[in-house]
Amino acid sequence: MSTVNTQHNRQFSWFEPARRKATEYESYTLGQQSYPDQWLDVNWPLHFDDGREPFTSDVTAVRSTSWATFRDPDKTMNRPYVARSYREQHSLEVSIHEALEDEIGSHMNPVWRDKVLGKYYAAWPFVEYAQFMSLAYAVREVMVDTLTYALTFQSADKIRHQQDIVHLIFGLQNKVPGYSDDAARPAWLNSEELMPTREVIENIVASNDWAEIVLVLGLVFEPLVGELFKTEFVAQNAAKNGDAVSPMILANVRRDSKRHQRLVRDLSDHLTKDEQFGSSNKGTIEGWLDKWTPMCKKAAHAMQPIFEIEGIEVVSFQASIDRVVSGQRTLLGELGLDYKG
């Protein structure tokens, strides 16, 4: 602990600020987790039944000279996060309710309403929940409090996105006689359009490496599969088919996704630019890219029949897939990452 004396007060700092003065974010976030190599002089007071330590660095293949120097680029803290989320969710709830009260659901293209929203979009909560579970595991294993908090907020976002879709489906069921999402679960389990997505997301859930989970979701799955379905397909084409409601949901999703990507960018930079481990970390991350990018491209290409559902008006699948592939390649190039895909 260092003590800094000023003329009229004394300030204590138990960490090294990123800049000259500690920010409010650092003061409320750093030091919330203690480890034997930092602030915990008595070693681990608790262990698993088999003697394992509660936290170990070998739960990921990447290494950091000092995890304690990592900072969330958005400096997200609990109180402002909760306040912002409440405002956004309340506004969204009111907007959806008013839109459905104005009989927007009845004026939608019925094919879009039934086959897109009631089947494929209604299946997307499975994807959001799987990401939540994956990130919740990462929250448990990560070795720095700043990432613990940031990933907690990101996992909470995934649950909110899931609930927003369910809210939309319930609203349509209340307003459109006979409306149903009964086709969603079978589509998630058995349709050729979504089975490759399910395969990817189930493999991510099964991963035991928290950094692999976070980086693969942020650098591969969301830029390719998530961007193609949520932005290129649903958001871009909703208005063409009389759907004014789902773009409201996806506007919030895109704001959150940008924040998630800023976090992943900084995490990637933190690892690949580490003085001691940067080279080996870069090789590890590029190995993950080589492994997961082909799987996610396969999942994205499998969605082509969704773009070709008869009776809906959409932009071409080829233009959409070209944009997401180019976008992911640009993202990786900006981070100095190479891959064989």
Wavefront OBJ file of the C-alpha trace (Angstrom):
o trace
v 0.000 0.000 0.000
v 1.294 3.431 -0.844
v 0.427 6.632 1.013
v 0.246 9.987 -0.744
v 0.236 13.099 1.477
v -1.339 16.308 0.256
v -1.612 19.623 2.038
v -4.907 18.989 3.752
v -5.680 15.320 3.349
v -4.232 11.868 3.022
v -5.066 9.526 0.152
v -4.447 5.797 0.186
v -3.896 3.830 -2.996
v -3.657 0.028 -2.968
v -3.130 -0.249 -6.717
v -1.224 1.415 -9.532
v -3.595 3.720 -11.452
v -3.529 3.575 -15.241
v -2.839 7.323 -15.215
v -1.561 9.798 -12.664
v -4.752 9.827 -10.585
v -7.040 6.886 -9.904
v -10.442 7.100 -11.550
v -13.707 6.433 -9.740
v -13.991 3.256 -11.816
v -10.610 2.011 -10.536
v -11.398 2.906 -6.936
v -14.670 0.962 -6.966
v -13.449 -1.993 -9.030
v -9.832 -2.837 -8.273
v -9.039 -4.834 -5.172
v -12.380 -6.631 -5.067
v -10.621 -9.974 -5.605
v -7.619 -11.071 -3.571
v -5.000 -13.649 -4.506
v -1.954 -15.062 -2.703
v 0.343 -13.102 -5.017
v -1.589 -9.896 -4.379
v -3.057 -8.775 -1.049
v -3.742 -12.283 0.331
v -0.788 -13.075 2.614
v -2.332 -16.157 4.256
v -2.555 -18.197 1.037
v -5.952 -19.569 -0.025
v -8.189 -20.029 3.045
v -10.478 -22.440 1.134
v -9.842 -25.234 -1.371
v -11.918 -27.702 -3.345
v -12.516 -31.089 -1.709
v -9.715 -32.648 -3.750
v -7.236 -29.994 -2.601
v -7.307 -27.839 -5.724
v -6.964 -24.089 -5.277
v -10.145 -22.079 -5.981
v -8.476 -20.046 -8.762
v -5.572 -21.110 -10.964
v -3.894 -19.561 -13.988
v -3.922 -22.852 -15.908
v -7.638 -22.510 -16.751
v -6.552 -20.648 -19.878
v -3.794 -21.169 -22.411
v -2.927 -17.454 -22.495
v -0.777 -15.659 -19.927
v -0.345 -12.104 -18.691
v 2.655 -10.550 -16.986
v 0.196 -8.505 -14.926
v -3.556 -9.077 -15.166
v -3.954 -6.241 -12.665
v -3.107 -3.671 -15.353
v -6.125 -4.551 -17.495
v -8.929 -1.987 -17.560
v -12.424 -2.129 -19.043
v -12.317 0.458 -21.871
v -15.874 1.577 -21.006
v -15.180 1.710 -17.251
v -18.542 0.079 -16.590
v -19.613 -0.033 -12.957
v -22.593 -1.645 -11.297
v -24.648 1.403 -10.401
v -24.522 3.248 -13.741
v -24.922 -0.074 -15.584
v -28.103 -0.890 -13.656
v -29.455 2.647 -14.101
v -28.744 2.673 -17.836
v -30.173 -0.810 -18.336
v -33.331 0.137 -16.451
v -33.853 3.229 -18.607
v -33.250 1.314 -21.830
v -35.444 -1.638 -20.857
v -38.280 0.549 -19.609
v -38.197 2.608 -22.803
v -38.098 -0.550 -24.916
v -41.003 -2.107 -23.009
v -43.130 0.989 -23.510
v -42.208 1.200 -27.205
v -43.036 -2.447 -27.879
v -46.318 -2.186 -25.977
v -47.356 0.974 -27.854
v -46.368 -0.497 -31.213
v -48.391 -3.640 -30.609
v -51.322 -1.629 -29.268
v -51.305 0.222 -32.605
v -51.906 -3.159 -34.249
v -48.469 -3.204 -35.889
v -48.384 -6.968 -35.424
v -51.508 -7.297 -37.526
v -50.026 -5.228 -40.352
v -46.766 -7.150 -40.642
v -46.083 -9.331 -43.618
v -47.662 -12.546 -42.248
v -44.846 -14.702 -43.659
v -42.242 -12.561 -41.907
v -44.311 -12.543 -38.712
v -44.890 -16.302 -38.652
v -41.831 -17.873 -40.294
v -39.141 -15.344 -39.389
v -40.184 -13.942 -36.009
v -42.208 -16.939 -34.854
v -39.670 -19.551 -35.931
v -36.106 -18.356 -36.432
v -35.972 -15.192 -34.327
v -37.935 -16.973 -31.596
v -35.182 -19.621 -31.611
v -32.420 -17.041 -31.063
v -32.947 -16.918 -27.255
v -31.240 -20.332 -27.182
v -28.153 -18.647 -28.633
v -28.266 -15.755 -26.169
v -28.720 -18.074 -23.197
v -25.825 -20.262 -24.309
v -23.614 -17.180 -24.499
v -24.780 -16.182 -21.034
v -23.771 -19.600 -19.650
v -20.390 -19.449 -21.371
v -19.647 -15.975 -20.058
v -20.859 -16.909 -16.571
v -18.213 -19.658 -16.562
v -15.603 -17.116 -17.669
v -16.649 -14.789 -14.830
v -15.950 -17.597 -12.347
v -12.496 -18.452 -13.698
v -11.018 -15.107 -14.761
v -8.049 -13.880 -12.708
v -8.657 -10.114 -12.535
v -11.486 -8.133 -10.993
v -11.806 -5.647 -13.863
v -12.591 -8.502 -16.258
v -14.821 -10.196 -13.694
v -17.068 -7.141 -13.609
v -16.952 -6.439 -17.355
v -17.838 -10.029 -18.246
v -20.587 -10.081 -15.632
v -22.218 -7.098 -17.336
v -21.750 -8.730 -20.742
v -23.385 -11.958 -19.583
v -26.263 -9.946 -18.095
v -26.711 -8.260 -21.486
v -27.196 -11.660 -23.093
v -30.009 -12.512 -20.673
v -31.661 -9.136 -21.361
v -31.470 -9.741 -25.112
v -33.014 -13.162 -24.641
v -35.863 -11.766 -22.572
v -36.543 -8.979 -25.079
v -37.191 -11.526 -27.831
v -39.487 -13.514 -25.556
v -41.295 -10.297 -24.644
v -41.877 -9.580 -28.345
v -43.212 -13.086 -28.976
v -45.577 -12.881 -25.990
v -46.780 -9.483 -27.205
v -47.544 -10.874 -30.647
v -49.351 -13.837 -29.110
v -51.548 -11.449 -27.135
v -52.376 -9.305 -30.166
v -52.509 -11.702 -33.110
v -55.100 -14.474 -32.817
v -53.545 -17.910 -33.206
v -49.984 -16.599 -33.259
v -47.458 -19.174 -32.027
v -43.726 -19.783 -31.694
v -44.174 -23.564 -31.548
v -41.858 -23.961 -34.547
v -38.916 -22.308 -32.772
v -37.692 -25.171 -30.613
v -37.875 -27.813 -33.385
v -36.046 -25.386 -35.687
v -33.280 -24.950 -33.117
v -32.955 -28.679 -32.595
v -33.391 -30.012 -36.114
v -33.420 -27.418 -38.903
v -30.525 -27.453 -41.335
v -30.438 -23.655 -41.167
v -29.686 -23.549 -37.413
v -28.041 -26.863 -36.567
v -24.519 -25.635 -37.464
v -25.083 -22.604 -35.207
v -26.171 -24.922 -32.416
v -23.074 -27.057 -32.961
v -20.786 -24.031 -32.649
v -22.513 -22.574 -29.610
v -22.631 -25.924 -27.802
v -18.901 -26.350 -28.371
v -18.284 -22.874 -26.977
v -20.350 -23.736 -23.902
v -18.260 -26.900 -23.483
v -14.944 -25.021 -23.582
v -12.921 -25.000 -20.365
v -10.759 -22.020 -21.361
v -12.341 -18.736 -20.294
v -10.190 -16.586 -22.606
v -11.019 -18.797 -25.579
v -14.733 -18.376 -24.822
v -14.525 -14.581 -24.574
v -12.310 -14.088 -27.616
v -14.123 -16.580 -29.848
v -17.504 -15.022 -29.047
v -16.165 -11.524 -29.689
v -13.843 -12.103 -32.641
v -15.529 -14.950 -34.498
v -19.056 -15.982 -33.532
v -20.710 -12.589 -33.112
v -18.968 -10.864 -36.080
v -19.914 -13.726 -38.406
v -23.022 -15.563 -37.186
v -24.573 -12.987 -34.861
v -24.003 -10.074 -37.234
v -25.388 -12.005 -40.200
v -28.601 -13.073 -38.499
v -29.391 -10.165 -36.188
v -28.187 -7.209 -38.257
v -27.968 -8.287 -41.884
v -31.138 -10.376 -41.858
v -33.572 -9.250 -39.147
v -32.673 -5.577 -38.575
v -32.007 -4.693 -42.221
v -35.100 -6.385 -43.585
v -37.680 -5.831 -40.848
v -38.998 -2.522 -42.189
v -39.380 -3.987 -45.691
v -41.815 -6.482 -44.173
v -43.821 -4.137 -41.951
v -41.958 -5.029 -38.768
v -41.267 -1.918 -36.690
v -40.779 -3.794 -33.414
v -37.743 -6.075 -33.732
v -35.478 -3.180 -34.876
v -36.220 -1.514 -31.516
v -34.818 -4.566 -29.744
v -31.834 -4.859 -32.053
v -30.877 -1.189 -31.654
v -30.162 -1.942 -27.973
v -28.378 -5.143 -28.947
v -26.059 -3.290 -31.320
v -25.151 -0.724 -28.649
v -24.252 -3.507 -26.250
v -22.377 -5.416 -28.961
v -20.159 -2.405 -29.661
v -19.264 -2.224 -25.974
v -18.546 -5.958 -25.911
v -16.274 -5.635 -28.936
v -14.310 -2.763 -27.371
v -13.665 -5.010 -24.370
v -12.541 -7.917 -26.574
v -10.277 -5.620 -28.612
v -8.548 -4.368 -25.473
v -8.254 -7.879 -24.058
v -6.670 -9.074 -27.311
v -4.231 -6.162 -27.266
v -3.419 -6.774 -23.612
v -2.493 -10.373 -24.398
v -0.705 -10.005 -27.733
v 1.327 -6.980 -26.626
v 2.435 -8.465 -23.324
v 6.217 -8.018 -23.012
v 6.851 -11.565 -21.868
v 3.974 -13.633 -23.257
v 2.784 -11.578 -26.245
v 4.249 -13.807 -28.961
v 2.959 -17.063 -27.482
v -0.447 -15.489 -26.751
v -0.730 -14.320 -30.355
v -0.005 -17.850 -31.570
v -2.612 -19.282 -29.201
v -5.298 -16.792 -30.266
v -4.564 -17.355 -33.943
v -4.871 -21.090 -33.317
v -8.344 -20.447 -31.898
v -9.204 -18.358 -34.955
v -8.100 -21.196 -37.250
v -10.256 -23.620 -35.270
v -13.444 -21.580 -34.893
v -13.646 -19.383 -37.999
v -14.423 -22.241 -40.436
v -17.089 -23.553 -38.055
v -18.723 -20.123 -37.792
v -18.539 -19.536 -41.540
v -20.268 -22.882 -42.039
v -22.981 -21.817 -39.582
v -23.396 -18.486 -41.370
v -23.642 -20.070 -44.834
v -26.218 -22.563 -43.541
v -28.574 -19.617 -42.966
v -28.902 -18.887 -46.679
v -32.353 -20.581 -46.960
v -33.686 -18.182 -44.302
v -32.889 -15.298 -46.658
v -34.758 -17.132 -49.418
v -38.048 -17.778 -47.624
v -40.769 -17.247 -50.185
v -43.030 -14.304 -49.478
v -40.593 -11.973 -47.681
v -38.579 -9.060 -49.041
v -34.863 -9.142 -48.119
v -31.466 -8.024 -49.346
v -29.418 -10.734 -51.052
v -27.713 -13.347 -48.928
v -24.475 -13.031 -50.884
v -24.182 -9.314 -50.221
v -24.856 -9.916 -46.524
v -22.377 -12.773 -46.088
v -19.723 -10.808 -47.977
v -20.170 -7.866 -45.584
v -19.825 -9.922 -42.407
v -16.816 -11.892 -43.679
v -15.120 -8.669 -44.747
v -15.995 -7.043 -41.419
v -14.473 -9.863 -39.410
v -11.313 -9.860 -41.531
v -10.983 -6.089 -41.025
v -11.444 -6.496 -37.264
v -8.717 -9.127 -37.026
v -6.417 -7.099 -39.263
v -6.779 -4.084 -36.979
v -5.737 -6.288 -34.060
v -2.725 -7.646 -35.954
v -4.092 -11.196 -35.966
v -3.595 -13.626 -38.837
v -5.502 -16.814 -39.514
v -5.772 -19.398 -42.260
v -9.547 -19.139 -42.768
l 1 2 3 4 5 6 7 8 9 10 11 12 13 14 15 16 17 18 19 20 21 22 23 24 25 26 27 28 29 30 31 32 33 34 35 36 37 38 39 40 41 42 43 44 45 46 47 48 49 50 51 52 53 54 55 56 57 58 59 60 61 62 63 64 65 66 67 68 69 70 71 72 73 74 75 76 77 78 79 80 81 82 83 84 85 86 87 88 89 90 91 92 93 94 95 96 97 98 99 100 101 102 103 104 105 106 107 108 109 110 111 112 113 114 115 116 117 118 119 120 121 122 123 124 125 126 127 128 129 130 131 132 133 134 135 136 137 138 139 140 141 142 143 144 145 146 147 148 149 150 151 152 153 154 155 156 157 158 159 160 161 162 163 164 165 166 167 168 169 170 171 172 173 174 175 176 177 178 179 180 181 182 183 184 185 186 187 188 189 190 191 192 193 194 195 196 197 198 199 200 201 202 203 204 205 206 207 208 209 210 211 212 213 214 215 216 217 218 219 220 221 222 223 224 225 226 227 228 229 230 231 232 233 234 235 236 237 238 239 240 241 242 243 244 245 246 247 248 249 250 251 252 253 254 255 256 257 258 259 260 261 262 263 264 265 266 267 268 269 270 271 272 273 274 275 276 277 278 279 280 281 282 283 284 285 286 287 288 289 290 291 292 293 294 295 296 297 298 299 300 301 302 303 304 305 306 307 308 309 310 311 312 313 314 315 316 317 318 319 320 321 322 323 324 325 326 327 328 329 330 331 332 333 334 335 336 337 338 339 340 341
